[in-house]
């Protein structure tokens, strides 16, 4: 990591903050007394997120220039319904149903799926740093699973 580059440090800090927020999300979902299902709340969550993110984008980036096309509309619909709404609903259900350790370890494996998929389907090369990172992720999952094994027994 280039400690002299402010952008690199800010990016790393954002990843750490995102991880803390995700952990807080898991804890909150598991401890909250729900009066509605995640599916019922999904529309409101997506609408609030859309307003907040749209305002943030307009403030930081300004008014965009968009060339509308049927393809772009389909991409927005896919991203909104499948990539956001369905994904968030599914993770909410997983967070409510599975132990927190299982959920967090499962989501930790997400980059591994991306690396393998990119290598197999897109022919992306796996260089040494990527292989080391993947090994560290798998090792961390294995160590966490082994450390939790006596508590489950």
C-alpha positions as CSV (number, residue, x, y, z in Angstrom):
1,X,0.0,0.0,0.0
2,X,1.3,3.4,-1.0
3,X,1.1,5.3,2.4
4,X,2.2,8.5,0.7
5,X,-0.9,8.6,-1.6
6,X,-3.8,10.3,0.1
7,X,-6.3,8.7,-2.3
8,X,-5.0,5.2,-1.5
9,X,-5.3,5.8,2.2
10,X,-8.8,7.3,1.8
11,X,-9.8,4.2,-0.3
12,X,-8.5,1.8,2.4
13,X,-10.3,3.8,5.1
14,X,-13.6,3.6,3.1
15,X,-13.2,-0.2,2.9
16,X,-12.7,-0.4,6.6
17,X,-15.7,1.8,7.3
18,X,-17.8,-0.3,4.9
19,X,-16.8,-3.5,6.8
20,X,-17.7,-1.9,10.1
21,X,-21.1,-0.8,8.7
22,X,-21.7,-4.3,7.3
23,X,-20.9,-5.8,10.7
24,X,-23.3,-3.3,12.4
25,X,-25.9,-4.3,9.8
26,X,-25.6,-8.0,10.7
27,X,-25.9,-7.2,14.4
28,X,-28.9,-4.9,13.9
29,X,-30.8,-7.3,11.6
30,X,-30.3,-10.2,14.0
31,X,-31.3,-8.2,17.2
32,X,-34.1,-6.0,15.8
33,X,-37.8,-6.9,16.5
34,X,-39.3,-6.7,13.0
35,X,-42.9,-5.5,12.5
36,X,-42.6,-6.1,8.7
37,X,-40.6,-8.5,6.6
38,X,-37.5,-7.4,4.8
39,X,-39.4,-7.8,1.5
40,X,-42.1,-5.4,2.7
41,X,-39.5,-2.9,3.8
42,X,-37.4,-3.3,0.6
43,X,-39.1,-0.6,-1.5
44,X,-38.6,2.0,1.2
45,X,-35.0,1.1,1.7
46,X,-34.3,1.3,-2.0
47,X,-36.2,4.6,-2.3
48,X,-34.3,6.2,0.6
49,X,-31.0,5.0,-0.7
50,X,-31.8,6.3,-4.2
51,X,-32.5,9.8,-2.9
52,X,-29.4,9.9,-0.7
53,X,-27.1,8.5,-3.4
54,X,-28.6,10.7,-6.1
55,X,-28.1,13.8,-3.9
56,X,-24.5,12.8,-3.1
57,X,-23.7,12.2,-6.8
58,X,-25.2,15.5,-7.8
59,X,-23.2,17.4,-5.2
60,X,-19.9,15.7,-5.9
61,X,-20.2,15.1,-9.7
62,X,-22.7,17.7,-10.9
63,X,-25.5,17.1,-13.4
64,X,-24.7,14.1,-15.6
65,X,-25.0,14.0,-19.4
66,X,-26.9,10.9,-20.2
67,X,-27.6,9.4,-23.7
68,X,-30.7,7.4,-23.0
69,X,-31.3,4.2,-24.9
70,X,-33.4,1.1,-24.4
71,X,-30.2,-0.8,-23.5
72,X,-29.4,1.8,-20.7
73,X,-32.9,1.5,-19.3
74,X,-32.6,-2.3,-19.2
75,X,-29.2,-2.0,-17.4
76,X,-30.8,0.4,-14.8
77,X,-33.7,-2.0,-14.3
78,X,-31.4,-5.0,-13.9
79,X,-29.1,-3.1,-11.6
80,X,-32.0,-1.8,-9.5
81,X,-34.1,-5.0,-9.2
82,X,-31.5,-7.8,-9.4
83,X,-28.3,-6.2,-8.3
84,X,-29.7,-4.1,-5.5
85,X,-33.2,-5.0,-4.3
86,X,-33.0,-8.8,-4.7
87,X,-29.5,-8.9,-3.4
88,X,-30.3,-6.9,-0.3
89,X,-33.4,-8.9,0.4
90,X,-31.5,-12.1,0.1
91,X,-28.7,-10.9,2.4
92,X,-31.3,-9.7,5.0
93,X,-32.9,-13.2,5.0
94,X,-29.5,-14.8,5.3
95,X,-28.5,-12.5,8.2
96,X,-31.7,-13.3,10.0
97,X,-31.5,-17.1,9.4
98,X,-27.8,-18.0,9.8
99,X,-25.3,-17.3,12.7
100,X,-23.4,-14.1,12.3
101,X,-20.1,-15.9,11.9
102,X,-21.4,-18.1,9.1
103,X,-22.8,-15.0,7.3
104,X,-19.6,-13.0,7.7
105,X,-17.4,-15.8,6.6
106,X,-19.7,-16.5,3.6
107,X,-19.5,-12.9,2.4
108,X,-15.8,-12.9,2.9
109,X,-15.5,-15.6,0.2
110,X,-17.2,-13.2,-2.3
111,X,-13.8,-12.0,-3.8
112,X,-12.8,-15.7,-4.3
113,X,-15.9,-16.3,-6.4
114,X,-15.1,-13.2,-8.4
115,X,-11.4,-14.2,-9.0
116,X,-12.4,-17.7,-10.1
117,X,-15.2,-16.6,-12.3
118,X,-13.1,-13.9,-14.0
119,X,-10.3,-16.4,-14.6
120,X,-12.6,-19.1,-16.0
121,X,-15.1,-17.1,-18.0
122,X,-13.1,-14.0,-19.0
123,X,-9.6,-15.5,-19.1
124,X,-8.3,-13.0,-16.6
125,X,-4.8,-13.8,-15.4
126,X,-4.2,-14.7,-11.7
127,X,-0.9,-13.0,-10.8
128,X,1.1,-13.6,-7.6
129,X,-0.4,-10.8,-5.6
130,X,-3.9,-12.0,-6.4
131,X,-3.0,-15.6,-5.6
132,X,-1.6,-14.4,-2.2
133,X,-4.7,-12.4,-1.5
134,X,-7.0,-15.3,-2.3
135,X,-4.8,-17.6,-0.1
136,X,-5.0,-15.2,2.8
137,X,-8.8,-15.0,2.4
138,X,-9.2,-18.8,2.3
139,X,-6.8,-19.1,5.2
140,X,-8.7,-16.6,7.3
141,X,-12.0,-18.4,6.7
142,X,-10.4,-21.7,7.6
143,X,-8.8,-20.4,10.8
144,X,-12.1,-18.7,11.9
145,X,-14.0,-21.9,11.2
146,X,-11.5,-24.0,13.1
147,X,-11.4,-21.6,16.0
148,X,-15.2,-21.7,16.2
149,X,-15.4,-25.6,16.0
150,X,-14.9,-26.2,19.8
151,X,-17.6,-23.7,20.6
152,X,-20.1,-25.5,18.3
153,X,-19.2,-28.9,19.7
